[in-house]
Amino acid sequence: MLSCENLHLRYPGKLLCSDLSLEIMPGKCWGILGQNGSGKTTLLQALSGLHEPSGGRIALDGRLLGSYTRRQLGQTLSVLLQEEDSWFWGSVLEYVLLGRHPHVASLFGWSAKDEELAWQALQKMELTELAQRQMNSLSGGERQRARLAQLLTQDAVYLLLDEPLQHLDLRHQLQTMNLLRDLAAKQGKAVLMVLHDMLWVARYCDQVLLLRDQGHTVNGAAAAVLTRENLEALYQCGLREYGAGHDAHFIPSAD
């Protein structure tokens, strides 16, 4: 279980999150919604050990997150950030294989299991024909799929994803959401992702976290949290609701 207790997050001059307590269990799919600048990325960074919280406690499987080495964390927890700091000049296959770095057992190359997992991930993201292409030759959507393939190759239990659907066309958005849901429901992974489309959240997420202003949060079962009242307070605009249950969706009111 990945958990936080009484978590406080701040960005210079702004309170992002106050007294947040969560339990993220394997087998569950979480969605995070919030306005720009509400702290969604900072929260994922804190839960992955990349950002020091202002207060509170974060634990993984009963141990404080800070007691793990980066290699140990990488074997259990993976994170997909919005942007990468560096450009990769190798092939798509070489890039995807980097997901095995926390598990590497030899200094003399990748194991057969490493390569098998990489090829499986490339197939799932429809990238096998591009495996030998240079990463810097890919389109934005192809590159995003390669980043997702690398995350799949890492084979961690806890997956933290910041806008995994960015740059993807509609078919690949659907493919990715089906894949992430199955990782949770069928393979016992825990998936926590920042999304902007409320329809994807309603259809695919078991639990939802709303990051509101002044550090306020709302979290719980998707059906209970994704109400017009909650979402209008979150986005500070009027909404119209269409459909119900997993097909419920909301659009801004023109009135």
N, C-alpha and C positions, 0 to 999 in steps of 0.2 A: 504494500500500500504506500502511495505517495501522499503525504499529508502536510497541511500547514495549520498552525494554531496561533490565533491572535496576531496574524501577519499584518504588519504595517509597511507600506511602500510609499516613498516620497521621491519626487523629482524636484530639482531646484525650484523652490517657490511654490510647490504644489503638492497637496496630499492626494495620492492616487488610490490608496486602499487602507482601510482602517479595521482592525480586529476581524480579519477574514480567517475563517476556519473551514477547511475542506478535507474530505477524505476521497482520494481518487483511487478506485479499486480496479484491479484487472477485470476485464470483461465488460467495462463500461466505456461509453463514448460521450465525452463532454464537449459542449460548445461554449465559447466565450464571445459575448457581444458587448459593444460599447462604442461611444463616439471616438473620433480621432483624438489622440492625446489623453485618453482615459486611463491608460496604464496597462493595456492588454499585453503589449510586448514586454514591458518591464516585469509583469507578473510571470510570464513564461521564462524569462531570464532568471528570475529569482528561484523558481521551482526547479530549474535545471542547474543551479549553482553558478550562474554567470553574473548575477547581480546580488549584492549584499542588501538584505532588507533592513529597514530602519528599526524594526522590532518584530518579535514573534519567533516562532520555531518552525522549521521545515525538516521533515524526517522522511526517510525512504526505508521501508521495511523495518521500522522501529528504531533506526539509527539516524542521528542528526546528519543532515546532508553534508555538512562540513567535515565529517569524519571520514568520508570516502576520498580516495585518490581520483584524479580525473579518469584514469584507466578503468577503475572500478565502476565509476558512474557510467562511463561509455558502454560497459557491458550490459547495463540494466536500463539505461535511460538515453533516449535520443531526442535531439531537438532540431527542428527546421526553422531557421530564422528567415526574416523577409529578405535580407540582403547578405551577400558574402563579402568579406573584406578583401579577398584576393582573386585574381583571375587564374584559372587552371588551363595550362597549355597542352595537356596530354589528351588522350582519346576518351571517349565516353565510357568505355569499359574500365579504363584505368581510374577514371574519376569515381565510378560506382564502387569499385573495389576498395576505395579508401574508407568506405563504411565498415570494413572488417578490421580497421586499425586497432580498435580496443581489444580485439580477440586474437591478434596475431601471435602465433606460437613459435615462429621461426624467423631468423634474420635473412633467410635465403629464398624469400618469395612467398607467394600465397599458397595456401593448401588447396586440395581438391574441393573441400567443403566451401572455402571462401569463394572459389570460382563458380561453384554450383549455385550458391546463393545469389551471386552477382548476375548470372545469366537468368535465373528465375525472376529476379527483380526487373531486369531489362525486358523480359517477355511480358510481365504484368503491366509495365508502362509503355508497351508497344515501341520499344527502342532497339530491338535486336538487330535490325537492318542498319542502325546508326552506330553500332558498338565501336567500330573502328574510325568513326569520324572524330575530328578534333572538337573538343568542347567549345572552343571559341568560334566555331562555325555554325553553331546551332541557333535557331530562333529562340525568342523568349519563352514560348510555350514548351519547346523541346528541352530547353535547359531546365525549366521547372520540373519536367517529368524526370530528367536525369537526377535532379536533386532528391526527388521523392524515391527514385530507385536506389540511390545511395543510402537513404534512411531505411528502406526495406532491407537492404543488405546487412545493415548493422544488426538487425534482428533483436532489438531491445524489447523489454516488456512494456516500458512506459514511453509513449510517443507524444512529444509536445511540438505542435505545429503552428507556426505563425503565418496565417493566410496561405494555406497550402494550395488554394485554387487560383492564385494570382497568375495571370498570363495564359491560363488554360482556356481552350474553346469549350463550348457547352458539352460536347460528347466526352471530352477528357475530364471535365468537372464531374460528370455523372460517374464515369469509370473510377475516378479517384475516391469519390464519396462511397461508392459501393465497396471498394477495396478496404477503406479505413473502417467502415462499419463491420465488415467481415473479420478484420483483424481483431476487433474487440469481441464480437459475438461468437465467432467460431474458433479463434485461436487464443482467446484469453488475454489479449493485449489491453492496455489502458490507453485510450486516445483522448488527448486534450488539445483542442484546436481553436484558433481565432478565426472567425468567419464574419462576413458582412451581409450575406444573404440569409434572411431569417427563414426562408423556405427550406434551405438545406438543413438548417439547425432543427427545424420542426420535424423533418422527415427522418433524419439520421442520428440525432443525438438523444441519449437517455436522460442526461442531466445538462443543465444550462446555468451559466454564471453571467450575471449582468454587472458591469462595472459602471456605476453612476457617478455623478459629480460629488465633490466634497468627501471622497473616500467611501461613499455608501455602496453596498453591494447587495444583490439578491441572488440566491442560488437555490436549486432544487430540481425536482422532476420537470422535464421539458413541458409537459402538458399544464403544469401548475404555474410555471414561470412565464411562458410565452403568451401573455394576455395583452390585450390592447392597452389596458391601463398601465401595465409595467413598461411596455415598449414606448408608449407616448412619453412617459416620465424619463425613460432612458435617452431617447433621441430628441426630446423637447420639440415635438411637432405632432400635429394631428395625423391619425392613421385611419384607414378603412380596412376592415377585416373581411376576407373572403375565404370560404371553405371552413373546415373544422378538423380537429385532430391533427394527424400527420400531414394533411393537405391544407392546413390553415396557412394563409399568407397575408401580409399586410403591405399596403402601399400608402405613400403620403397622400393626405387629403388636399385637394386643390382649393378647398373652401377657406 
